[in-house]
Amino acid sequence: MSPTPTHTPTHTPTRAAGPSQAPQSLERSAGPSSAAASAPQDQPRRPLAALAARRAFLVPMGVAVALLIPLAVAFPGAGSWPAALTADLSGPLGRAGDWIIDHRDSHPLFLYFFGHISNAVVVSVRAVYVLLLAAGWTGVTALAALVAWRLAGTRLALTCAAAFVACGLLGMWVPTMQTLALMAVAVAASVVLGALLGLAAGLSPRADRLLRPVLDTMQILPAFAYLLPMVLVFGIGVPAAVLATVVYAAPPMARLTALGLRDADAGVLEAAASLGATGRQRLLTARLPLARRQLLLGVNQAIMTGLSMAVIASVIGAGGLGDRVYQALASVDVGAALAAGIPIVLLAVVLDRTADAAGRRIGATPVPVREQHLLRRVFSGWYGRLLTFLVAVAAAVAGRVAGSTLWPDSWTVPLADPVNSAVAWMTGHLYSGVPVVGGTADWAARFTGWILDPLRSGLQAAPWWLLLLLACALALLAGTWRTALTAVLALGAIGVLGVWEASLDTLSQVLAAVAVTLVLGFAIAVGAARSARAERLLRPVLDVCQTLPQFVYLIPVVALFGVGRAPAAAAAVVYALPAVVRITAQGLREVDPAVVESVRSLGATRAQLLLQVQLPLARPALLLAVNQAVVLVLAVVIIGGLVGGGALGYDVVLGLAQGDLATGLVAGAAIVCLGLLLDRLTQPAKEA
């Protein structure tokens, strides 16, 4: 499972058709015959293709230059966006925010619509929370272990039991149950909403065209940007947190549902239609069963993205584990943050593994009953499900009789003090004063002074019209004129919103973090693709890293680097690295073995094989890795506003803290435009 890619891949690494697709430099070494055989077919096409490509690049660029040069002459300036081209939205948005706050308790829209939604959310979360507390730690642990055992066996059952026991040992049982209750309601609602949207997009091409830009925007928008509108409408508390989680977690479910419905076997659907099945019957008996794997994957993605958002939503009163992490980060108490962060990781691992095991059981050939051992036979079938529930109830009753529904305080293990002592030692020895290499504070200062500051100064000093032209040129090289138009309009909208300087600051952090992520990710992926042993060693590490919510990555970087822009970039690198490694390694492994063997037979070295064959043939996977790196890095850089990242992330945090709709929404809109710009520049396959 991967929570992280937030985009559904629009292209996948392709397999080469044969040795003829090897690069020209290696084809030439095979002899003149191969080149001579292909030359007569390719020569007439090359001038026409080159002319068409040149025209597709030069004509839109000429139009862009013709439009931007007069604007540059009319509005000169060094690097700042002209004030005359800025739209001040603070007044209208401020008045809208004041109207919402003034009428939230009296207007019929809030009383009879949003009020009912808020009450339903509160009642649902409270009911689940009371049920979990009534089951006690014995009932919850037993139920989780039994469900995991029925799905995947003893190993997963022990993992689930150990995870919940660890939450109790760390003294986080009640916050864990609060987060689990919020998660249960939010994920259930997001699965229903996403399935309905995916159903519409999968059955109707028109609905798919209408929903695609909406889902694109929702997945590009970082999690923080969802919080302020929810706070204004529902106030600080559980309803705002749950609904923000629902909106954030629904797009993956919608995309995967639509994908599964569109990819259903046409032969099966035609056979069902030939038997006289109605549209509803074909949907229920053919399309949905054929798409069940994608549906389960969508549920898995909704669980992981929902957990990530539920933790982030702690800043608006969601409570639970995220609130403990947020309060600890605010006081730079790394020990307390880690004590709450570990249960978040364990909860993510348990939910991910359980959902993944349920997905693998779908469509798998069942083991014959006579071949199962006695305990498996007892717990199989519908009576096995009933027996699982009864055993969990018995465990809960036993815990209540023993008087230990909550985890006993005497069984907790204090973690904050030892961790803070270790952090103090690291601060005294590793933070600064390390001979030769310097400490982590030196690394952060050098990264800021040598990379982040020059990059930010260069972007902010460049003329605004030059940046628009550069965006247009890069978009034309990556895609089509539509790509260029989208990129220019997105960058121009940032200037019109009046956050040009802050957006370029955020862009500099994203570019620097993406560069580091790609260098490290490609290097690790090459090693993993070449060595099966290295791949086996990396797999559990990548699995754990991809299940961690974004918020958790801030804990170690604050401990190592303090606060500032460099720690935010470091957290973004660590968060995006697993996705880049996985996608790149998969693309390299899927290169046609026939091509690899033919090139090796020509005497190519390992470096030539990598640079001239594997990387060119894995280009779709590399482009997807770059796109995912950009999207994931942007999300964490924005959250880095909590640890001194500044720029747009700080504006979003400030808007949340002060309830300032203008500041928060303008920063959120600029984040969407920035994400749209970077997304279009790194996904040419969408339109090319």
Secondary structure, 3 states (H helix, E strand, C coil): CCCCCCCCCCCCCCCCCCHHHCCHHHHHCCCHHHHHHHHHHHCCHHHHHHHHHHHHHHHHHHHHHHHHHHHHHHCCCCCCCCHHHCCCCHHHHHHHHHHHHHHCCCCHHHHHHHHHHHHHHHHHHHHHHHHHHHHHHHHHHHHHHHHHHHHHCHHHHHHHHHHHHHHHHCCCHHHHHHHHHHHHHHHHHHHHHHHHHHHHHHHCHHHHHHHHHHHHHHHHCCHHHHHHHHHHHHCCCHHHHHHHHHHHHHHHHHHHHHHHHHCCCHHHHHHHHHCCCCHHHHHHHHHHHHCHHHHHHHHHHHHHHHHHHHHHHHHHCCCHHHHHHHHHHHCCCHHHHHHHHHHHHHHHHHHHHHHHHHHHHCCCCCCCHHHCCHHHHHCCHHHHHHHHHHHHHHHHHHHHHCCCCCCCHHHCCCCHHHHHHHHHHHHHHCCCCCCCCCCHHHHHHHHHHHHHHHHHHHHHHCCHHHHHHHHHHHHHHHCCHHHHHHHHHHHHHHHHCCCHHHHHHHHHHHHHHHHHHHHHHHHHHHHHHHCHHHHHHHHHHHHHHHHCCHHHHHHHHHHHHCCCHHHHHHHHHHHHHHHHHHHHHHHHHCCCHHHHHHHHHCCCCHHHHHHHHHHHHCHHHHHHHHHHHHHHHHHHHHHHHHHCCCHHHHHHHHHHHHCCHHHHHHHHHHHHHHHHHHHHHCCHHHCC
